[in-house]
Every structure is written in C-alpha cells, then in structure tokens.
Amino acid sequence: MEARDINYKSKKNIMKIGIIGSGQIGGNLGKYWAKAGHEVLFSSRHPNQLASLARDAGNNAKAVSVAEAFEANADAYLLATPFEAIDNISELYAGEYGNKIIIDATNPYPERDGKMAQEVRDANYNASEYTAMKFNTAKTIKAFNTIKAEDLRDRAFRSQDKLSIPYAAQDEESKTIGRQLIEDIGFDALYVGDLSASNIMDPDKAIYGKSLELIKLKDLVNASKEY
C-alpha cells in the first residue's frame, strides 16, 4: 500500500460503502473512494459484469450483488440507479439500511422513469425528500446528481482548479459525512442546506448540470435562494 493511503487511514474516518448501481456515476465514485482508502462494494443486478471495474478500483473494492451489498452492513450506500428503482430497493432491503447513510445521486426523469418520476416532479416535495421518505429509517444525503458524468470522471483528486459538489443533508451526522466523502476525492464541498433546500439540485433547476468552482457555485446558490 502506498504511503499516501497509510497517512490517509491514520487521519480519516474509513467507511464501508455499498455502491447500488455501478454505471458512470456509481462506478467512478466507487473507484475514487477505494483509492481514498474506503472499502467499496460495487453492486448491480448483474454483478458478474462488474469484475473488471472492481479490479480497476484496486484492493479496497469488490463486486457483489445488490442483496450482498445490503447484507454487508455498510456504513453508507450510494444510490446511483434510475429513479424508478427507489421504490423497489427501499422495500426489498428495508431491514438492512436502518440508521445507515443513504447518498442519493438519482434524478427523476419522466421520459425514462415514467409516471412516478413525473409525480415527484409535480409534488410539493423534492426528489431527495421523496428518497428520504422511502428510506425512512436511514439518513439521507443528496449529492453527485448535478455534476456532469465526464467532469466527475476527469476532475477528481485535483489540488488546483477544483470543482465543487453541492450537497444537502438530513442532519449533522450526514452533513459531516457528506462533506468528507466529497473532499476525500478531491472536490470542494458546498452545503446548500437540509433536504428541503435541495430543490435547486433537481433536473432543470438552478444548479443542475453545473460544474463550477466553489466561489462561482456559491454565488449561483445564493442567487437562487428565495428570501
């Protein structure tokens, strides 16, 4: 193991993280968290297809089924699935994620996810609040749903010209963990507020799809807030 990883582990809170949905967002985040020293469990409906991803991520990662990821008693779970999967996943594994951290990187796209996504977009709550209601025994963080996939892939672990990741959190514990997991992989973290404030992160809203440095993103968040 490199000295960098040893130093990291002596200073940081190392977590076991289950990646639920290992596509472009989940795959890259899992690789980066593994590089940062966390234990990563890549999962999907077809775990046999994730072997090369786990190998690329290094010794801190392995590929498992979604059921195995939840049974592994991870500290946090990243949801990087289509939005339509939230209902089914939250019901199937309700006994496994209690008091855990759920990092919600999903987005409701009616053209892909159907009627339930449109209903959430039309509701008087936002997408992260919907996830929190479904995973009601966990603590929810909204993050990584606004950044473009190619920027997540190409701009991690930078010491200069860092991009900023906006996030919202349900309580102080999830706020602290959200910040750590963003900063661990070389991005600046910008806390936008509790889950009710994450409406600006939803598709077609103020900061969705924006890959910006911290000051510019903070200015955009402040400008979007209603007083």
Backbone as JSON, one array per atom type, in Angstrom:
{
  "sequence": "MEARDINYKSKKNIMKIGIIGSGQIGGNLGKYWAKAGHEVLFSSRHPNQLASLARDAGNNAKAVSVAEAFEANADAYLLATPFEAIDNISELYAGEYGNKIIIDATNPYPERDGKMAQEVRDANYNASEYTAMKFNTAKTIKAFNTIKAEDLRDRAFRSQDKLSIPYAAQDEESKTIGRQLIEDIGFDALYVGDLSASNIMDPDKAIYGKSLELIKLKDLVNASKEY",
  "N": [[0.85, -1.21, 0.0], [0.48, 2.25, -0.74], [2.28, 5.03, 0.71], [0.7, 7.26, 0.87], [-1.89, 6.25, 1.25], [-1.64, 5.04, 3.74], [-1.12, 7.25, 5.4], [-3.47, 8.58, 4.99], [-5.35, 6.83, 6.15], [-4.66, 7.0, 8.78], [-5.68, 9.38, 9.58], [-8.29, 9.81, 8.73], [-11.81, 9.02, 8.68], [-12.51, 5.88, 7.95], [-14.67, 4.17, 5.81], [-17.1, 1.62, 5.02], [-18.57, 1.28, 1.96], [-21.42, 0.79, 0.1], [-22.12, 0.49, -3.26], [-24.84, 1.1, -5.07], [-25.86, 0.38, -8.03], [-23.78, 0.64, -10.58], [-22.88, 2.3, -12.72], [-21.81, 5.03, -14.81], [-21.69, 7.17, -12.9], [-21.86, 5.86, -10.32], [-19.84, 3.94, -10.7], [-17.45, 5.45, -11.12], [-17.36, 6.99, -8.73], [-17.14, 4.94, -6.85], [-14.61, 3.85, -7.53], [-12.98, 6.05, -6.92], [-13.44, 6.44, -4.17], [-12.44, 4.04, -3.21], [-9.76, 4.37, -3.89], [-9.2, 6.42, -2.15], [-9.09, 5.07, 0.2], [-11.3, 3.88, 1.34], [-13.5, 1.05, 1.93], [-15.04, -0.56, -0.66], [-18.01, -1.71, -2.11], [-19.05, -2.72, -5.06], [-22.13, -2.94, -6.75], [-24.79, -4.39, -8.68], [-27.6, -5.38, -10.72], [-26.41, -7.3, -12.2], [-23.85, -8.58, -11.13], [-21.66, -10.07, -12.03], [-20.76, -8.74, -14.21], [-19.23, -6.72, -13.26], [-16.66, -7.26, -12.56], [-14.25, -6.37, -13.81], [-14.37, -3.65, -13.27], [-14.14, -3.65, -10.47], [-11.56, -4.72, -10.26], [-10.07, -2.67, -11.46], [-10.45, -0.71, -9.54], [-8.92, -1.53, -7.42], [-7.4, -3.02, -4.45], [-9.15, -2.39, -2.42], [-11.74, -2.83, -3.18], [-14.62, -4.73, -4.29], [-16.83, -6.79, -6.28], [-20.27, -7.35, -5.9], [-23.6, -8.75, -5.4], [-26.67, -6.8, -5.34], [-28.19, -7.51, -3.13], [-26.21, -8.7, -1.53], [-24.61, -6.48, -1.04], [-26.25, -4.89, 0.63], [-26.56, -6.7, 2.74], [-24.05, -6.67, 3.77], [-23.73, -4.83, 5.74], [-22.9, -2.11, 5.45], [-21.47, 1.18, 6.03], [-22.42, 3.31, 4.61], [-24.53, 3.9, 1.77], [-24.5, 4.37, -1.65], [-26.88, 5.54, -3.85], [-27.16, 5.1, -7.12], [-28.83, 4.54, -9.2], [-31.4, 4.23, -11.78], [-34.12, 6.48, -11.17], [-36.6, 5.29, -10.89], [-36.15, 2.9, -9.61], [-36.09, 3.3, -6.91], [-38.35, 2.86, -5.24], [-38.67, 0.03, -5.24], [-36.14, -0.92, -4.32], [-35.99, 0.26, -1.77], [-38.07, -1.02, -0.48], [-37.42, -3.77, -0.69], [-35.06, -4.03, 0.79], [-35.49, -3.06, 3.31], [-34.96, -3.86, 5.91], [-32.25, -3.67, 6.17], [-30.93, -1.2, 5.92], [-31.32, 0.49, 8.05], [-30.58, 3.26, 10.12], [-28.33, 3.8, 8.64], [-26.3, 5.63, 6.26], [-27.68, 7.08, 3.42], [-26.71, 7.96, 0.29], [-27.93, 9.92, -2.06], [-27.86, 9.93, -5.39], [-29.56, 10.08, -7.46], [-31.83, 11.03, -10.15], [-35.03, 12.24, -11.09], [-36.35, 11.4, -14.08], [-38.92, 11.72, -16.15], [-39.21, 10.78, -18.8], [-37.64, 8.55, -18.84], [-38.09, 7.21, -16.41], [-40.79, 7.15, -16.02], [-44.24, 7.43, -14.86], [-44.11, 7.72, -12.02], [-41.87, 9.31, -11.59], [-42.65, 11.71, -12.8], [-44.75, 12.39, -11.13], [-43.37, 12.91, -8.74], [-41.87, 15.12, -9.52], [-43.89, 16.91, -9.87], [-44.88, 17.26, -7.36], [-45.32, 18.63, -3.97], [-42.96, 18.33, -2.68], [-39.41, 17.68, -2.9], [-37.07, 15.72, -4.93], [-35.08, 14.5, -3.32], [-36.3, 14.53, -0.83], [-38.34, 12.75, -1.31], [-36.87, 10.38, -1.63], [-35.83, 10.21, 0.97], [-38.19, 9.79, 2.39], [-38.88, 7.26, 1.49], [-36.65, 5.69, 2.24], [-36.87, 5.6, 5.09], [-35.81, 4.93, 7.57], [-33.19, 5.47, 7.43], [-30.46, 7.87, 7.04], [-30.41, 10.57, 4.94], [-28.43, 11.87, 2.31], [-28.17, 14.24, -0.25], [-26.4, 14.24, -3.17], [-23.94, 14.5, -5.81], [-25.62, 14.33, -7.99], [-25.83, 16.46, -9.66], [-23.52, 17.05, -11.08], [-21.83, 16.81, -14.21], [-21.3, 13.72, -15.85], [-18.87, 13.32, -17.21], [-17.25, 15.27, -16.09], [-17.11, 14.47, -13.43], [-15.68, 12.15, -13.87], [-13.23, 13.13, -14.9], [-12.2, 15.17, -13.26], [-11.49, 14.64, -10.63], [-9.55, 14.46, -7.55], [-7.93, 16.77, -7.73], [-5.61, 19.35, -7.0], [-5.62, 21.96, -7.65], [-7.79, 24.32, -9.31], [-10.22, 23.13, -8.57], [-13.37, 21.49, -8.85], [-16.62, 22.08, -7.44], [-18.83, 20.25, -5.39], [-22.2, 20.32, -4.82], [-24.24, 19.7, -1.94], [-26.88, 18.35, 0.08], [-28.21, 17.64, 3.33], [-29.61, 15.5, 5.87], [-29.23, 15.65, 8.63], [-26.87, 16.6, 11.26], [-24.9, 14.6, 11.45], [-25.04, 13.29, 8.92], [-24.45, 15.5, 7.36], [-21.76, 15.98, 8.02], [-20.53, 13.6, 7.15], [-21.19, 13.65, 4.43], [-19.72, 15.88, 3.55], [-17.09, 14.94, 4.05], [-16.9, 12.71, 2.29], [-17.06, 13.9, -0.18], [-14.85, 15.67, -0.18], [-12.79, 13.86, 0.21], [-12.23, 12.82, -2.3], [-11.15, 14.81, -3.77], [-12.72, 17.06, -4.49], [-14.29, 20.23, -3.85], [-16.6, 20.81, -1.24], [-19.92, 21.96, -1.08], [-22.28, 22.91, 1.07], [-25.69, 23.11, 0.8], [-27.9, 23.18, 2.37], [-30.6, 21.75, 4.35], [-32.59, 18.84, 3.37], [-34.85, 19.97, 2.22], [-33.89, 22.15, 0.93], [-32.72, 21.19, -1.3], [-34.05, 21.34, -3.66], [-33.07, 23.03, -5.62], [-31.19, 21.5, -6.81], [-32.39, 19.66, -8.38], [-33.4, 18.2, -11.6], [-33.39, 20.53, -14.27], [-33.38, 22.7, -12.59], [-31.8, 25.38, -10.64], [-28.97, 24.78, -10.15], [-28.52, 22.4, -11.35], [-26.66, 20.24, -13.42], [-24.51, 21.94, -13.52], [-21.1, 22.45, -13.51], [-18.91, 23.73, -11.53], [-16.44, 25.92, -10.03], [-15.84, 26.54, -6.51], [-16.46, 29.23, -5.54], [-17.94, 30.35, -7.64], [-20.07, 28.55, -7.78], [-21.17, 28.87, -5.25], [-22.04, 31.53, -5.42], [-24.04, 31.22, -7.34], [-25.83, 29.52, -6.01], [-26.59, 31.18, -3.86], [-27.82, 33.24, -5.28], [-30.03, 31.94, -6.21], [-31.66, 31.45, -4.09], [-34.7, 32.0, -2.36], [-35.96, 34.78, -0.71]],
  "CA": [[0.0, 0.0, 0.0], [1.26, 3.48, -0.83], [2.34, 5.84, 1.94], [-0.44, 8.18, 0.87], [-3.04, 5.57, 1.83], [-1.37, 4.85, 5.17], [-1.34, 8.55, 6.05], [-4.9, 8.87, 4.93], [-6.08, 6.0, 7.1], [-4.36, 7.41, 10.14], [-6.31, 10.66, 9.87], [-9.65, 9.91, 8.23], [-12.81, 8.03, 9.04], [-12.62, 4.93, 6.85], [-16.01, 3.62, 5.77], [-17.52, 0.62, 4.05], [-19.57, 1.95, 1.13], [-22.07, -0.02, -0.91], [-22.5, 1.23, -4.47], [-26.04, 0.48, -5.63], [-25.88, 0.91, -9.39], [-22.36, 0.9, -10.81], [-22.67, 2.89, -14.04], [-20.8, 6.08, -14.88], [-21.58, 7.89, -11.64], [-21.51, 4.92, -9.26], [-18.55, 3.3, -10.99], [-16.34, 6.36, -10.86], [-17.31, 7.32, -7.31], [-16.61, 3.78, -6.14], [-13.16, 3.78, -7.77], [-12.31, 7.13, -6.21], [-13.49, 6.19, -2.73], [-11.49, 2.96, -2.95], [-8.43, 4.98, -3.96], [-9.05, 7.23, -0.94], [-8.9, 4.2, 1.34], [-12.54, 3.27, 1.82], [-13.86, -0.27, 1.43], [-16.12, -0.32, -1.62], [-18.73, -2.86, -2.65], [-19.8, -2.41, -6.28], [-23.22, -3.88, -6.96], [-25.81, -4.14, -9.7], [-28.39, -6.59, -10.96], [-25.55, -8.26, -12.89], [-22.54, -8.35, -10.51], [-20.59, -10.71, -12.79], [-20.28, -7.78, -15.2], [-18.51, -5.66, -12.56], [-15.36, -7.77, -12.13], [-13.17, -5.51, -14.29], [-14.48, -2.4, -12.53], [-13.57, -3.89, -9.15], [-10.11, -4.86, -10.41], [-9.52, -1.34, -11.71], [-10.54, 0.07, -8.32], [-7.84, -1.94, -6.53], [-7.6, -4.0, -3.39], [-10.21, -1.97, -1.48], [-13.05, -2.95, -3.82], [-15.04, -6.0, -4.86], [-18.15, -6.77, -6.92], [-21.24, -8.21, -5.22], [-24.98, -8.49, -5.78], [-27.3, -5.75, -4.54], [-28.55, -8.12, -1.84], [-24.98, -8.86, -0.74], [-24.17, -5.16, -0.6], [-27.04, -4.5, 1.8], [-26.29, -7.63, 3.82], [-22.69, -6.46, 4.25], [-23.75, -3.88, 6.85], [-22.03, -0.98, 5.11], [-21.73, 2.43, 6.75], [-23.15, 4.21, 3.71], [-24.92, 3.34, 0.49], [-24.73, 5.31, -2.74], [-27.92, 5.2, -4.82], [-26.83, 5.63, -8.44], [-29.71, 3.77, -10.08], [-32.53, 5.03, -12.27], [-35.01, 6.92, -10.09], [-37.73, 4.37, -10.78], [-35.77, 1.76, -8.78], [-36.08, 3.66, -5.49], [-39.44, 2.2, -4.5], [-38.4, -1.4, -5.1], [-34.96, -1.12, -3.48], [-36.29, 0.64, -0.39], [-38.95, -2.04, 0.09], [-36.75, -5.07, -0.61], [-33.95, -4.06, 1.74], [-35.87, -2.18, 4.42], [-34.37, -4.31, 7.17], [-30.79, -3.64, 6.11], [-30.3, 0.13, 5.85], [-31.68, 1.31, 9.2], [-29.52, 4.05, 10.75], [-27.19, 3.96, 7.73], [-26.32, 6.81, 5.41], [-28.04, 6.9, 2.02], [-26.26, 9.07, -0.56], [-28.86, 9.87, -3.18], [-27.34, 10.57, -6.6], [-30.55, 9.83, -8.51], [-32.61, 12.14, -10.7], [-36.28, 11.79, -11.7], [-36.54, 11.74, -15.49], [-40.15, 11.05, -16.57], [-39.07, 10.09, -20.07], [-37.0, 7.27, -18.56], [-38.58, 6.59, -15.18], [-42.23, 7.0, -16.09], [-45.23, 8.21, -14.14], [-43.73, 8.05, -10.64], [-40.94, 10.43, -11.65], [-43.42, 12.92, -13.08], [-45.5, 12.72, -9.92], [-42.44, 13.52, -7.8], [-41.52, 16.46, -10.02], [-45.07, 17.78, -9.73], [-45.32, 17.25, -5.96], [-44.89, 19.75, -3.12], [-41.69, 17.97, -2.06], [-38.44, 17.48, -3.97], [-36.67, 14.33, -5.17], [-34.36, 13.95, -2.17], [-37.28, 14.3, 0.24], [-39.02, 11.51, -1.67], [-35.95, 9.29, -1.26], [-35.78, 10.13, 2.44], [-39.44, 9.18, 2.85], [-38.83, 5.84, 1.17], [-35.62, 5.1, 3.09], [-37.2, 6.45, 6.24], [-35.02, 4.59, 8.76], [-31.8, 5.87, 7.15], [-30.2, 9.3, 6.98], [-30.2, 10.81, 3.51], [-27.63, 12.95, 1.74], [-28.32, 14.42, -1.7], [-25.11, 14.68, -3.72], [-23.42, 13.87, -7.03], [-26.63, 14.23, -9.04], [-25.81, 17.65, -10.5], [-22.29, 17.15, -11.86], [-21.8, 16.05, -15.46], [-20.56, 12.47, -15.67], [-17.49, 13.45, -17.7], [-16.5, 16.08, -15.14], [-16.82, 13.59, -12.31], [-14.64, 11.22, -14.33], [-11.97, 13.75, -15.27], [-11.75, 16.29, -12.42], [-11.26, 14.23, -9.24], [-8.2, 14.48, -6.97], [-7.16, 17.93, -8.16], [-5.21, 20.27, -5.94], [-5.93, 23.29, -8.18], [-8.95, 24.37, -10.21], [-11.16, 22.11, -8.13], [-14.8, 21.7, -8.97], [-17.34, 21.98, -6.18], [-20.0, 19.38, -5.4], [-23.22, 20.75, -3.87], [-24.92, 18.6, -1.27], [-27.83, 18.63, 1.15], [-28.15, 16.56, 4.3], [-30.77, 15.39, 6.75], [-28.88, 16.03, 10.0], [-25.48, 16.97, 11.4], [-24.04, 13.46, 11.12], [-24.99, 13.11, 7.47], [-23.77, 16.67, 6.82], [-20.33, 15.77, 8.2], [-20.1, 12.5, 6.29], [-21.27, 14.12, 3.06], [-18.55, 16.73, 3.27], [-15.89, 14.12, 3.99], [-16.84, 11.86, 1.1], [-16.79, 14.78, -1.32], [-13.48, 16.18, -0.09], [-11.87, 12.72, 0.11], [-11.89, 12.51, -3.69], [-10.54, 15.97, -4.42], [-13.65, 18.12, -4.84], [-14.76, 21.09, -2.77], [-17.99, 20.52, -0.86], [-20.74, 23.13, -0.78], [-23.52, 22.54, 1.74], [-26.75, 24.03, 0.39], [-28.92, 23.2, 3.41], [-31.24, 20.45, 4.59], [-33.13, 18.25, 2.15], [-35.83, 20.85, 1.6], [-33.16, 23.12, 0.11], [-32.1, 20.52, -2.45], [-34.85, 21.52, -4.88], [-32.25, 23.7, -6.64], [-30.31, 20.49, -7.39], [-33.19, 18.76, -9.21], [-33.32, 18.48, -13.04], [-33.92, 21.79, -14.81], [-33.34, 23.74, -11.57], [-30.74, 26.39, -10.75], [-27.58, 24.33, -10.2], [-28.44, 21.09, -12.0], [-25.82, 20.2, -14.61], [-23.47, 22.97, -13.45], [-19.81, 22.01, -12.98], [-18.32, 25.03, -11.24], [-15.58, 26.05, -8.86], [-16.59, 26.81, -5.29], [-16.98, 30.6, -5.43], [-18.99, 30.54, -8.65], [-21.23, 27.76, -7.39], [-21.77, 29.52, -4.07], [-22.76, 32.71, -5.91], [-25.25, 30.76, -8.03], [-26.74, 29.04, -4.97], [-27.11, 32.35, -3.14], [-28.71, 33.98, -6.17], [-31.24, 31.15, -6.46], [-32.47, 31.31, -2.88], [-35.81, 32.93, -2.23], [-35.99, 35.41, 0.6]],
  "C": [[0.88, 1.24, 0.0], [1.22, 4.23, 0.48], [1.17, 6.78, 2.03], [-1.65, 7.54, 1.55], [-2.86, 5.35, 3.32], [-1.61, 6.14, 5.93], [-2.81, 8.89, 6.08], [-5.64, 8.1, 6.02], [-5.81, 6.41, 8.54], [-5.13, 8.65, 10.54], [-7.81, 10.67, 9.58], [-10.52, 8.79, 8.76], [-13.01, 7.11, 7.84], [-13.98, 4.24, 6.92], [-16.12, 2.46, 4.79], [-18.69, 1.21, 3.28], [-20.12, 0.99, 0.09], [-22.53, 0.84, -2.07], [-23.67, 0.5, -5.1], [-26.3, 1.1, -7.0], [-24.48, 1.39, -9.75], [-22.09, 1.34, -12.24], [-21.63, 3.99, -13.99], [-20.61, 6.81, -13.55], [-21.13, 6.95, -10.52], [-20.15, 4.29, -9.47], [-17.38, 4.2, -10.67], [-16.24, 6.74, -9.39], [-16.73, 6.15, -6.51], [-15.1, 3.66, -6.31], [-12.43, 4.84, -6.96], [-12.32, 6.9, -4.7], [-12.55, 5.05, -2.35], [-10.06, 3.5, -2.95], [-8.16, 5.8, -2.71], [-8.96, 6.39, 0.32], [-10.14, 3.54, 1.88], [-12.71, 1.87, 1.24], [-15.12, -0.13, 0.59], [-16.69, -1.63, -2.12], [-19.54, -2.4, -3.86], [-20.93, -3.43, -6.42], [-24.11, -3.43, -8.11], [-26.64, -5.41, -9.82], [-27.56, -7.68, -11.62], [-24.11, -8.11, -12.36], [-21.39, -9.0, -11.26], [-20.01, -9.78, -13.84], [-19.41, -6.68, -14.58], [-17.09, -6.07, -12.16], [-14.22, -6.85, -12.57], [-13.18, -4.17, -13.58], [-13.85, -2.55, -11.15], [-12.05, -4.04, -9.23], [-9.46, -3.5, -10.62], [-9.49, -0.49, -10.44], [-9.48, -0.34, -7.3], [-8.29, -2.84, -5.4], [-8.72, -3.64, -2.43], [-11.62, -2.19, -2.03], [-13.33, -4.38, -4.25], [-16.45, -5.85, -5.42], [-19.06, -7.78, -6.22], [-22.63, -7.94, -5.81], [-25.54, -7.36, -4.92], [-27.67, -6.3, -3.16], [-27.32, -8.26, -0.95], [-24.46, -7.53, -0.23], [-24.94, -4.71, 0.63], [-26.79, -5.42, 2.99], [-24.92, -7.41, 4.45], [-22.6, -5.43, 5.37], [-22.78, -2.72, 6.62], [-22.4, 0.24, 5.95], [-22.6, 3.37, 5.93], [-23.44, 3.49, 2.41], [-25.15, 4.48, -0.5], [-25.81, 4.77, -3.65], [-27.59, 5.87, -6.14], [-27.58, 4.82, -9.5], [-30.66, 4.72, -10.8], [-33.49, 5.32, -11.12], [-36.14, 5.93, -9.85], [-37.43, 3.19, -9.87], [-35.9, 2.04, -7.29], [-37.15, 2.9, -4.71], [-39.1, 0.74, -4.22], [-37.23, -1.66, -4.16], [-35.28, -0.83, -2.02], [-37.18, -0.39, 0.28], [-38.23, -3.37, 0.29], [-35.74, -5.14, 0.53], [-34.22, -3.21, 2.97], [-35.24, -2.59, 5.74], [-32.88, -4.12, 7.25], [-30.17, -2.25, 6.21], [-30.67, 1.02, 7.02], [-30.47, 1.97, 9.85], [-28.26, 4.18, 9.91], [-27.34, 5.29, 6.99], [-26.7, 6.4, 3.99], [-27.59, 8.15, 1.26], [-27.05, 8.98, -1.86], [-28.3, 10.65, -4.36], [-28.31, 10.41, -7.77], [-31.21, 11.12, -8.98], [-33.89, 11.59, -11.33], [-36.42, 12.32, -13.13], [-37.8, 11.03, -15.98], [-40.02, 10.28, -17.87], [-38.4, 8.73, -19.91], [-37.71, 6.5, -17.45], [-40.1, 6.51, -15.09], [-43.03, 7.89, -15.14], [-44.77, 8.62, -12.74], [-42.75, 9.21, -10.6], [-41.67, 11.74, -11.92], [-44.21, 13.35, -11.85], [-44.61, 13.38, -8.88], [-42.09, 14.93, -8.25], [-42.67, 17.45, -9.88], [-45.5, 17.98, -8.28], [-44.83, 18.49, -5.21], [-43.69, 19.38, -2.27], [-40.71, 17.73, -3.2], [-37.95, 16.03, -3.99], [-35.95, 13.74, -3.97], [-35.28, 13.7, -0.99], [-38.08, 13.03, -0.04], [-38.15, 10.31, -1.28], [-35.9, 9.11, 0.24], [-37.05, 9.51, 3.0], [-39.41, 7.67, 2.61], [-37.82, 5.09, 2.03], [-35.72, 5.74, 4.47], [-36.46, 6.09, 7.52], [-33.55, 4.92, 8.59], [-31.68, 7.39, 7.21], [-29.74, 9.63, 5.57], [-29.34, 12.03, 3.25], [-27.97, 13.04, 0.26], [-27.01, 14.96, -2.24], [-24.81, 13.92, -5.01], [-24.46, 13.7, -8.13], [-26.58, 15.41, -10.0], [-24.61, 17.7, -11.44], [-22.4, 16.31, -13.14], [-20.89, 14.84, -15.28], [-19.11, 12.6, -16.11], [-16.64, 14.31, -16.77], [-16.19, 15.3, -13.87], [-15.67, 12.65, -12.66], [-13.27, 11.89, -14.41], [-11.39, 14.73, -14.24], [-11.55, 15.92, -10.94], [-9.79, 14.39, -8.86], [-7.33, 15.62, -7.52], [-6.79, 18.78, -6.96], [-5.44, 21.72, -6.36], [-7.12, 23.18, -9.12], [-9.97, 23.28, -9.86], [-12.59, 22.5, -8.49], [-15.45, 21.51, -7.6], [-18.58, 21.11, -6.37], [-21.01, 19.93, -4.39], [-23.85, 19.53, -3.19], [-25.87, 19.14, -0.22], [-27.85, 17.43, 2.07], [-29.27, 16.65, 5.31], [-30.49, 15.83, 8.18], [-27.39, 16.31, 10.07], [-24.54, 15.82, 11.05], [-23.92, 13.28, 9.61], [-24.32, 14.3, 6.79], [-22.25, 16.48, 6.89], [-19.81, 14.69, 7.26], [-20.16, 12.92, 4.82], [-20.07, 14.96, 2.67], [-17.29, 15.89, 3.14], [-15.79, 13.34, 2.69], [-16.65, 12.65, -0.18], [-15.32, 15.22, -1.32], [-12.44, 15.06, -0.21], [-11.41, 12.47, -1.32], [-11.53, 13.76, -4.49], [-11.49, 17.0, -4.98], [-13.89, 19.0, -3.62], [-16.23, 20.76, -2.5], [-18.71, 21.82, -0.55], [-22.08, 22.67, -0.21], [-24.59, 23.57, 1.38], [-27.88, 24.11, 1.41], [-29.48, 21.81, 3.65], [-31.92, 19.98, 3.31], [-34.15, 19.14, 1.46], [-35.17, 21.88, 0.69], [-32.61, 22.51, -1.17], [-32.93, 20.64, -3.72], [-34.05, 22.2, -5.99], [-31.3, 22.74, -7.33], [-31.06, 19.57, -8.36], [-33.08, 19.12, -10.7], [-34.06, 19.76, -13.43], [-33.94, 22.92, -13.78], [-31.99, 24.47, -11.59], [-29.33, 25.83, -10.9], [-27.44, 22.93, -10.8], [-27.59, 21.19, -13.26], [-24.7, 21.22, -14.63], [-22.22, 22.38, -12.8], [-18.97, 23.26, -12.78], [-17.36, 24.96, -10.06], [-16.38, 26.65, -7.71], [-17.22, 28.2, -5.26], [-18.12, 30.83, -6.41], [-20.25, 29.76, -8.29], [-21.94, 28.39, -6.19], [-22.58, 30.75, -4.49], [-24.08, 32.3, -6.57], [-26.28, 30.24, -7.04], [-27.38, 30.2, -4.25], [-28.1, 33.11, -3.99], [-30.05, 33.26, -6.37], [-32.16, 31.07, -5.25], [-33.55, 32.39, -2.83], [-35.85, 33.49, -0.81], [-37.4, 35.97, 0.87]]
}
